[in-house]
């Protein structure tokens, strides 16, 4: 380690003062600016700077918009400059800066020469920290919203399956009993029509229950849930899905499995609605510490850079948001007339199962 003597200290401190990204002001006991570094000069308008250099007490108040107290976000009560004998190691303050508007800073003010009352006031820009915190809060909020949605879907799905569907099935049994009773031919015909309507409605309810939240996803995992979903798609829409699972029945965390399932579900429905294809490929595999989902078709394609693709565009946006929730990467490649490839990569712990 390089050793520095006390003789070197003044030059080091001057380098810190001149090159620091933090704004540094020196005030006297009366609140007049004695000097400031380059970083401080850069955030102050010319008029305020001239007032400070002219020795105007309280000139800093012209750009200060208040500090954050325990009661208010912005306040000037008990101002940090009003008590020259009190040091404050850290507080949040807002300054109306030159060219950037109001910026949040963390400030500190302390006396460095008790006899002459000289104080140093240092400001560190909090813009990036606030941006990072806001992104984190948004991500956490989105996680809570999606979890609440999935929990509610699961509840409604089970209610449809365990209650509504069972009641309808019971009604169907009663109708079938009527067919063997001595009833008029016209009444029998009506009973048969009603039976057919209830059967179709029962199928719709069962499908809605699965679409809301497939029980196989929670009980058996992604591969089983995909097979059930693709079988229904082929039966009802004629779209052939070539499914290639390579997971050997591995299970992952509930959040990861839900995200992968929903993104695949949305990708398949987008192909069904817009690609004008009769078949597509879905591949599910693990490589390089990540779970991969690939959905590919050779349909119409679209312009990825187009912010308003056919439809609402909310599907693609929702897919990207979901991928971010599990630190995944969603890649969309498409070209007009040459089809679309959607690939999701989600990092997973070694061995396949996520905590």
HELIX and SHEET records of a PDB file:
HELIX    1   1 UNK A    6  UNK A   19  1                                  14    
HELIX    2   2 UNK A   38  UNK A   41  1                                   4    
HELIX    3   3 UNK A   46  UNK A   53  1                                   8    
HELIX    4   4 UNK A   59  UNK A   62  5                                   4    
HELIX    5   5 UNK A  127  UNK A  159  1                                  33    
HELIX    6   6 UNK A  160  UNK A  164  3                                   5    
HELIX    7   7 UNK A  165  UNK A  179  1                                  15    
HELIX    8   8 UNK A  185  UNK A  212  1                                  28    
HELIX    9   9 UNK A  215  UNK A  219  1                                   5    
HELIX   10  10 UNK A  222  UNK A  237  1                                  16    
HELIX   11  11 UNK A  254  UNK A  270  1                                  17    
HELIX   12  12 UNK A  271  UNK A  275  3                                   5    
HELIX   13  13 UNK A  314  UNK A  325  1                                  12    
SHEET    1   A 6 UNK A  33  UNK A  36  0                                        
SHEET    2   A 6 UNK A  23  UNK A  27 -1                                        
SHEET    3   A 6 UNK A 118  UNK A 125 -1                                        
SHEET    4   A 6 UNK A 101  UNK A 113 -1                                        
SHEET    5   A 6 UNK A  88  UNK A  97 -1                                        
SHEET    6   A 6 UNK A  64  UNK A  67 -1                                        
SHEET    1   B 5 UNK A 240  UNK A 245  0                                        
SHEET    2   B 5 UNK A 279  UNK A 287  1                                        
SHEET    3   B 5 UNK A 290  UNK A 297 -1                                        
SHEET    4   B 5 UNK A 339  UNK A 347 -1                                        
SHEET    5   B 5 UNK A 329  UNK A 335 -1                                        
END                                                                             
